């Protein structure tokens, strides 16, 4: 997934390469398309009218054709924003003919300076988004000018135009040092409920669910109707962990509802999408992101919570996995490289060096237990992917030196199930995904999830649990000091039969003596 799609028109073959190099150093993923004539620029814009470019840059000679092109681009609603790169000697000439407020100018030497170029781009994007938000609000106001009430007749919740005004009015009260979150809640199979039990019963289901949502709101929260059966909830002063925890709690409450409509007893579920940002960045863009996360929850089977980070991961995987010959490990490496700029130091360590170390230890332990080669390969892949769910956990949670809050612990507890799903879409088979899904389940079943069934845990999951614990104890972590291998093995033996499988624990010394694990590359 690209952060920005940029279209550059230039007459100097070397400028496109130079600008591309400068932009790539900004630790953001860009898609830069370069053309050399005004005609090619206009043709490409027409071909991409359904998904316009985020930014258009023009670096052509300051002749009459270029001035005519710039004048035409200023009146084109698809061009937001427009940057014009000029030679120093051309600035006075062009600035005298084009109203400066309509375009953003920078000298060619500034275009080759990373900080200057990104400063211009960010400024232009912010101004463009403000203009676009203003235009959309004006369109909504005009469209709803004849509507006497902006509240939904079924649920009593305010509708979209009311949300826009509340959104703008409350933003100034948000703590800019904190986070804010948006959740989009959509009732699963509402159309089917209406078809089978009637619209009266469907409206009752909708009202009951909305009552549950409003009963869970905190002071300052905003809830509005959103596209048919959906509800959008804006949650100020709520970080990623808190938003996911609250969404899971809401989903559980709704699942447990038994809604009566006449003699019918109706059950319903919801799919929820969550997006979080710094409070100062909160905008309608995060409603869109939460909506995309909700749609992903629908595709993953409904009755679940998904986040914008999951959408981001899925989008990268679709690009990487378009080649059916790519193995899960190759796909994993490519995904991590593409997501590098979005990952913190601790996330990167968990997903790379730690994962490689765990994979090697798991394979050696499985070999000591006499596992078949196919299962050893599954262990290798599972070890590399076992922490993939931490892709979705914010860096500040993983690197936190103090004890985690209840909400943060619940978020971390999801990473095994999320990692199992993510490894599956990378191409890992179901047995490998099962190793990952249950590798944090205790051997004595004290924390066994309901979907684990009543049978024994997969041996691969038990091996992965021991390997992960051994590597974690012997590595530096911000919340605890590293231990020696002797101390770590003693801790494994103390928890043998409770947290860990005794047979796997007994195989660890043999695995270590056979070939001492090297530090990760």
C-alpha positions in Angstrom: 0.0 0.0 0.0 1.4 3.4 -1.0 1.3 6.4 1.3 1.2 8.8 -1.7 0.7 8.5 -5.5 2.6 11.3 -7.2 2.5 12.3 -10.9 5.6 14.3 -12.2 5.8 16.0 -15.6 9.4 17.0 -16.4 11.5 17.8 -19.5 14.8 16.8 -18.0 15.4 13.0 -18.0 17.6 13.2 -14.9 15.2 15.2 -12.8 12.7 12.3 -12.5 15.4 10.0 -11.2 16.7 12.7 -8.8 13.2 13.5 -7.4 12.5 9.8 -7.0 15.7 9.3 -5.0 14.9 12.3 -2.8 11.3 11.1 -2.1 12.4 7.5 -1.2 14.5 8.8 1.6 11.5 10.2 3.4 10.6 6.7 5.0 7.3 6.8 3.2 6.1 4.5 0.5 5.4 6.4 -2.7 4.3 5.5 -6.2 6.0 8.1 -8.6 4.8 8.2 -12.2 6.9 10.4 -14.6 5.8 11.8 -18.0 7.6 14.3 -20.3 4.9 16.3 -22.0 1.7 18.1 -21.1 -0.3 15.7 -23.4 1.0 12.7 -21.6 0.2 14.3 -18.2 -3.4 15.0 -19.2 -3.9 11.6 -20.7 -2.6 9.8 -17.6 -4.9 12.0 -15.4 -7.9 11.0 -17.5 -7.0 7.3 -17.3 -6.8 7.6 -13.5 -9.9 9.7 -13.0 -11.5 7.1 -10.7 -8.5 7.2 -8.3 -6.8 10.6 -8.8 -3.2 11.2 -7.9 -2.5 12.6 -4.4 -0.1 15.2 -5.8 0.7 16.6 -9.3 4.2 18.1 -9.9 5.1 20.1 -13.0 8.7 20.8 -14.0 8.5 22.0 -17.6 9.9 25.1 -19.4 8.1 28.3 -18.5 6.7 28.9 -22.0 3.1 29.7 -23.0 2.2 26.1 -23.3 3.3 25.4 -19.7 1.4 28.5 -18.4 -1.7 27.3 -20.3 -1.3 23.8 -18.8 -0.9 25.2 -15.2 -4.0 27.5 -15.7 -6.0 24.4 -16.8 -4.8 22.3 -13.9 -5.8 25.0 -11.4 -9.4 24.7 -12.5 -9.4 20.8 -12.5 -11.0 19.4 -9.3 -8.8 16.3 -9.7 -5.6 18.3 -9.1 -5.2 18.7 -5.4 -2.6 19.9 -4.8 -0.4 21.2 -7.7 3.4 21.8 -7.2 5.4 23.7 -9.8 9.1 23.3 -9.9 10.9 26.3 -11.5 14.4 27.3 -12.4 15.5 30.4 -10.4 15.5 32.6 -13.6 11.9 31.6 -14.4 10.4 32.4 -11.0 9.7 36.1 -11.6 8.2 35.6 -15.0 5.8 32.8 -13.9 4.9 34.3 -10.6 3.8 37.4 -12.4 1.4 35.6 -14.6 -0.1 32.9 -12.3 -2.0 33.8 -9.0 0.2 32.4 -6.3 -2.6 31.3 -4.0 -3.7 28.6 -6.6 -0.4 26.7 -6.8 2.7 25.9 -4.7 6.0 26.9 -6.2 9.5 25.7 -5.4 12.9 26.2 -7.0 14.6 23.3 -8.7 17.3 23.2 -6.1 14.6 22.9 -3.4 13.1 19.9 -5.2 16.4 18.1 -4.8 16.6 18.7 -1.0 14.7 16.1 0.9 13.6 18.3 3.8 12.5 21.1 1.6 10.6 18.9 -0.9 8.7 17.0 1.8 7.9 20.3 3.6 6.3 21.6 0.4 4.4 18.4 -0.2 3.1 18.1 3.3 2.0 21.7 3.3 0.3 21.3 0.0 -1.5 18.1 1.1 -2.7 19.7 4.3 -4.1 22.7 2.5 -5.7 20.5 -0.1 -7.4 18.3 2.5 -8.8 21.3 4.2 -10.2 22.6 1.0 -11.7 19.1 0.1 -13.3 18.8 3.6 -14.8 22.2 3.2 -16.1 21.4 -0.2 -17.6 18.1 1.0 -19.3 19.7 3.9 -20.8 22.3 1.6 -22.1 19.6 -0.7 -23.7 17.8 2.3 -25.3 21.0 3.6 -26.8 21.7 0.2 -28.0 18.1 -0.2 -29.7 18.2 3.2 -30.9 21.8 3.1 -34.6 20.7 2.8 -34.4 18.0 5.5 -36.0 19.3 8.7 -34.3 16.8 11.1 -30.8 15.4 11.0 -31.7 12.4 13.3 -32.4 8.9 12.2 -36.1 8.1 12.6 -35.5 4.5 13.7 -32.7 4.8 16.2 -32.8 8.5 17.1 -29.1 8.8 16.4 -27.8 11.8 14.5 -26.9 11.3 10.9 -23.9 12.1 8.7 -24.3 15.9 8.4 -24.7 16.2 12.1 -21.6 14.2 12.6 -19.6 16.6 10.4 -20.6 19.6 12.6 -20.0 17.7 15.9 -16.6 16.5 14.5 -15.4 20.0 13.7 -16.8 21.5 16.9 -15.3 18.9 19.3 -11.8 18.6 17.7 -10.5 21.7 19.6 -11.3 20.0 22.9 -9.3 16.9 22.3 -6.0 16.5 24.1 -3.5 16.9 21.3 -0.9 15.0 23.3 -3.0 11.9 23.3 -4.8 9.6 20.8 -8.3 9.4 19.4 -10.0 6.4 17.8 -12.9 5.8 15.4 -15.0 2.6 15.2 -17.5 1.7 12.5 -20.1 -0.9 13.6 -22.2 -2.8 11.1 -24.9 -5.4 11.7 -24.2 -8.7 10.0 -26.8 -10.0 7.6 -29.3 -7.2 8.5 -30.9 -7.6 5.0 -31.5 -11.3 5.7 -33.1 -10.5 9.1 -35.4 -8.0 7.3 -36.3 -10.6 4.7 -36.9 -13.5 7.0 -38.6 -11.8 10.0 -39.9 -8.5 8.5 -38.7 -4.9 8.6 -40.5 -4.3 11.9 -38.3 -7.0 13.6 -35.3 -5.7 11.7 -35.9 -2.2 13.1 -36.2 -3.7 16.6 -32.8 -5.5 16.2 -31.3 -2.2 15.0 -32.7 -0.2 18.0 -31.5 -2.9 20.5 -28.0 -2.8 19.1 -27.9 1.0 19.0 -29.2 1.0 22.6 -26.3 -1.3 23.6 -23.8 1.0 21.7 -25.1 4.2 23.4 -25.0 2.4 26.8 -21.3 1.7 26.3 -20.4 5.3 25.3 -18.1 7.3 27.5 -18.4 11.1 28.0 -17.2 12.9 24.9 -18.0 9.9 22.5 -20.0 10.7 19.4 -22.2 8.1 17.8 -24.0 8.6 14.5 -25.8 6.5 11.9 -23.6 5.5 9.0 -24.6 4.0 5.7 -27.7 1.8 6.2 -27.2 -0.5 9.3 -23.9 1.0 10.4 -23.0 3.2 13.3 -19.8 5.3 13.6 -18.4 6.0 17.0 -15.7 8.7 17.5 -13.8 8.1 20.8 -11.6 10.9 22.0 -8.8 10.2 24.4 -8.8 6.5 23.4 -5.6 4.9 22.1 -5.3 1.8 19.9 -5.4 -0.7 22.9 -8.4 1.0 24.5 -10.3 1.2 21.2 -9.8 -2.5 20.3 -10.6 -3.6 23.9 -13.8 -1.5 23.9 -14.8 -2.8 20.4 -14.3 -6.4 21.5 -16.4 -5.8 24.6 -19.2 -4.2 22.6 -19.1 -7.1 20.1 -19.4 -9.6 22.9 -22.3 -7.7 24.5 -24.2 -7.6 21.2 -23.6 -11.3 20.5 -25.1 -12.2 23.8 -28.3 -10.2 23.1 -31.5 -12.2 22.8 -33.9 -9.8 21.0 -37.6 -10.5 21.2 -39.9 -9.5 18.4 -43.4 -11.0 19.0 -42.8 -14.7 19.3 -39.5 -14.6 17.5 -36.2 -14.7 19.4 -33.5 -13.1 17.2 -29.8 -13.2 17.6 -27.5 -10.8 15.8 -23.7 -10.2 15.4 -21.7 -7.1 14.3 -18.5 -6.5 12.4 -16.4 -3.7 13.8 -13.5 -1.7 12.2 -11.2 0.4 14.3 -8.7 3.2 13.3 -6.6 5.2 15.7 -4.4 8.3 15.3 -2.9 11.2 17.3 -5.7 13.5 18.4 -4.3 16.4 16.4 -4.6 14.3 13.2 -8.2 13.2 13.7 -10.2 13.7 10.5 -12.9 12.1 8.4 -10.0 10.1 6.8 -10.1 7.8 9.9 -13.8 7.2 9.5 -12.9 5.9 6.0 -10.1 3.7 7.4 -12.3 2.3 10.1 -14.9 1.5 7.4 -12.3 -0.4 5.4 -11.4 -2.3 8.5 -15.1 -3.2 9.1 -15.3 -4.5 5.5 -12.3 -6.6 6.2 -14.0 -8.0 9.2 -16.9 -9.0 7.0 -14.6 -10.7 4.6 -12.9 -12.6 7.4 -16.2 -14.2 8.5 -18.1 -11.4 10.4 -18.6 -11.2 14.1 -15.1 -9.9 14.7 -13.0 -6.7 15.2 -10.5 -5.7 12.6 -8.1 -2.7 12.6 -6.7 -0.4 9.9 -3.3 -2.1 10.4 -4.9 -5.4 9.3 -6.2 -3.7 6.1 -2.7 -2.3 5.5 -1.2 -5.8 5.9 -3.8 -7.4 3.7 -3.2 -4.9 1.0 0.6 -5.6 1.0 0.0 -9.3 1.0 -2.3 -9.1 -2.0 0.5 -7.3 -3.9 3.1 -9.8 -2.8 1.0 -13.0 -3.3 -0.1 -12.2 -6.8 2.7 -14.6 -7.8 1.5 -18.1 -6.9 5.1 -19.4 -6.9 6.2 -17.3 -3.9 6.7 -19.4 -0.7 5.3 -18.2 2.7 8.8 -17.3 3.9 9.6 -15.4 0.7 6.3 -13.6 1.0 7.0 -12.8 4.7 10.4 -11.2 3.8 8.8 -9.1 1.1 6.0 -7.9 3.3 8.4 -6.9 6.0 10.6 -5.0 3.6 7.6 -3.1 2.2 6.3 -2.3 5.7 9.7 -1.3 7.1 8.9 2.4 7.3 5.8 1.6 9.4 7.5 -0.6 11.9 9.2 0.5 15.1 12.5 -0.9 16.4 10.9 -3.4 18.8 8.4 -4.6 16.2 11.2 -5.1 13.7 13.3 -7.1 16.2 10.3 -9.4 17.1 9.4 -10.0 13.5 13.0 -10.6 12.2 15.9 -11.5 14.5 13.8 -12.9 17.4 11.6 -14.9 15.0 14.7 -16.3 13.2 16.2 -17.4 16.5 12.9 -19.0 17.7 12.6 -20.8 14.3 16.1 -22.4 14.7 15.5 -23.4 18.3 12.1 -24.9 17.4 13.5 -27.0 14.6 16.4 -28.3 16.7 14.0 -29.2 19.5 11.6 -30.9 17.1 14.6 -32.8 15.6 15.6 -34.0 19.1 12.1 -35.3 19.5 12.3 -37.2 16.2 9.7 -35.2 14.2 9.3 -35.9 10.5 10.9 -33.6 8.0 7.6 -32.2 6.8 6.7 -31.2 10.4 10.2 -29.7 10.9 9.6 -27.5 7.9 6.2 -26.5 9.4 8.0 -25.6 12.6 10.6 -23.5 10.7 7.8 -21.5 9.0 5.8 -21.2 12.2 8.8 -19.9 14.1 9.4 -17.2 11.5 5.7 -16.2 11.6 4.8 -16.8 15.3 5.0 -13.1 16.2 3.5 -11.8 13.0 0.5 -10.6 15.0 2.8 -8.1 16.7 2.7 -6.2 13.3 -0.7 -5.0 14.6 0.5 -4.0 18.1 1.8 -0.4 18.5 5.5 0.0 19.1 5.0 1.9 22.4 3.1 -1.2 23.8 5.8 -3.7 22.8 8.6 -1.5 24.1 6.9 -0.5 27.3 9.3 -1.1 30.2 6.6 -1.0 32.9 3.7 -3.4 33.4 1.0 -3.4 30.7 -2.5 -2.1 31.4 -5.4 -4.5 31.2 -6.3 -3.1 27.8 -2.8 -3.5 26.5 -2.6 -7.1 27.8 -5.8 -7.9 26.0 -4.4 -6.5 22.8 -1.2 -8.5 23.2 -3.2 -11.6 23.9 -4.7 -11.4 20.4 -1.4 -11.6 18.6 -1.3 -15.5 18.4 -4.7 -15.7 16.7 -4.0 -12.7 14.5 -0.6 -14.2 13.6 -2.2 -17.6 12.6 -4.6 -15.8 10.3 -1.8 -13.6 8.8 0.4 -16.6 8.2 -2.4 -18.3 6.4 -2.9 -15.5 3.9 0.9 -15.6 3.4 0.4 -19.2 2.2 1.2 -21.3 5.3 -0.9 -24.5 5.6 -3.5 -25.0 8.4 -1.2 -27.2 10.5 1.4 -24.4 10.6 -1.2 -21.9 11.5 -2.4 -24.1 14.3 1.1 -24.2 15.8 1.0 -20.4 15.9 -2.5 -20.1 17.1 -2.0 -22.2 20.2 1.7 -21.6 21.1 0.7 -19.3 24.0 -1.8 -21.8 25.5 -0.5 -23.4 28.7 0.1 -27.1 28.8 -2.2 -27.4 31.8 -5.0 -25.7 29.8 -5.3 -22.9 32.4 -5.7 -20.3 29.6 -7.1 -22.6 26.8 -9.4 -20.7 24.4 -12.8 -22.0 23.6 -11.9 -22.7 20.0 -9.0 -25.0 20.9 -11.3 -28.0 21.5 -10.9 -30.6 24.2 -8.0 -32.6 22.7 -4.3 -32.3 23.2 -2.5 -29.3 21.9 -0.5 -29.8 18.7 3.1 -30.9 19.4 4.3 -28.1 17.2 2.6 -25.5 19.3 4.2 -26.9 22.5 7.6 -26.9 20.9 7.1 -23.3 19.7 6.1 -22.2 23.2 9.3 -23.6 24.7 11.5 -22.2 22.0 9.8 -18.8 22.3 10.2 -18.8 26.1 13.9 -19.9 25.9 14.8 -17.2 23.4 12.9 -14.5 25.2 14.5 -15.3 28.6 18.0 -15.3 27.1 17.5 -12.0 25.1 17.3 -8.4 26.2 13.8 -7.1 26.8 12.9 -3.6 28.1 10.8 -5.1 31.0 13.3 -7.7 32.2 17.0 -8.6 32.2 18.3 -11.4 30.1 19.2 -14.7 31.7 21.8 -17.3 31.0 20.9 -20.5 29.2 21.3 -22.5 32.4 18.9 -20.2 34.2 16.4 -20.2 31.4 16.4 -24.1 31.2 15.9 -24.2 35.0 12.9 -21.9 34.6 11.5 -24.2 31.9 11.9 -27.2 34.2 10.1 -25.4 37.0 7.2 -24.8 34.7 7.3 -28.3 33.2 3.9 -29.9 33.3 2.2 -26.6 34.0 3.0 -24.0 31.4 5.2 -26.3 29.2 5.0 -29.9 27.8 7.4 -32.0 29.9 8.6 -34.0 26.9 9.5 -30.8 25.0 11.3 -29.4 28.1 13.3 -32.6 28.5 14.4 -32.4 24.8 15.8 -28.8 25.2 19.3 -29.8 26.7 19.8 -32.3 23.9 18.9 -29.6 21.3 21.3 -27.2 22.9 24.2 -29.7 23.1 23.7 -30.9 19.6 24.4 -27.5 18.2 24.4 -24.4 20.4 22.1 -21.8 19.0 23.9 -18.9 17.3 22.8 -15.4 17.9 20.5 -14.1 15.2 22.0 -12.7 12.1 
